[in-house]
Amino acid sequence: MAVSKGASVQITGLSELRQKLAGLNLTDELKDANEYVAEYVVDKAEPRMRGLGAMGARAAMTMKATRSGVAARISGGSDSVPFFSGVEFGAVRGVPRSSAKRQLEGWNQFQPWRGSGQDAGYALYPTIRSSASEIARVYEKEIDRILRPAFPD
């Protein structure tokens, strides 16, 4: 059922199910399920994010599940915490860059950038990768809950 691709969990047949649910008028229930799964992931990722120092603690407070009928979605960052992506993905360090006031060396306040492959991320993405089977089980339970009234057998 679940196929891990990088730091995402692909649920085989989810888009087809979504189309059929649209005909059954269960789209709101699927949105609820997606949000529930996203909240599950946020709850698991927050401690890991908080463990990344002061910026990580502030970034963790901005992680939230967003309601979507298409997928479990998580957002992070805000106007006052614009560094969420830097905390999660790291940054290139030790290279010259200019600010409005002076010449700086890299974005050394963040962990090193590890690329966009299987090793990407420091909190949220590793949580998704390490919890893929648990996430799939939570999805299964939520989809069973949604479909039980429509398909009681």
Steps between C-alpha positions, in 0.01 A plus 500: 500500500766755599805580295766726650638755254765719659327661794145437393269206531304419187172323564422290195143555384441815706413718200260236366340472843471879516314500167257230617448676833406817312205305360410376848533849648764382751760757394480682834573175681808446283614854581457415869703181454780683317514763772503231770794323333686830458444578870637156585819577306533848655468349849782257420724761331467784752734353766763432237470858370518644854822306549669708229569796728326831559406554135374142484281558805348809339458320167330205673232731636403598143453146364134432440275261315298661224162378381506357149290253304800397292771407752618532857680835494724671752610860492767674700643844549343841530588866459668493840663159432620528139782253566288182522644360176854579612447305821338208318729474198818674610693734276822541307763609747835669467440675168520879466169686486404861540245650730374857486764601755803279443664195345416173684612141476216264408188429702697350786215531750346190339612139481677408173272441202493125426343512157153403390530123501436233764704691759317834464365683801574498870159458668182482294630305201695244706188450713293431190758254367543314827125486567375407151346169608336658807363784286356245257330316790347826628376571147353150474308544825372841390389373159330201662319740733386711204384207290331297777167688472504491119614136476382325818586149375 
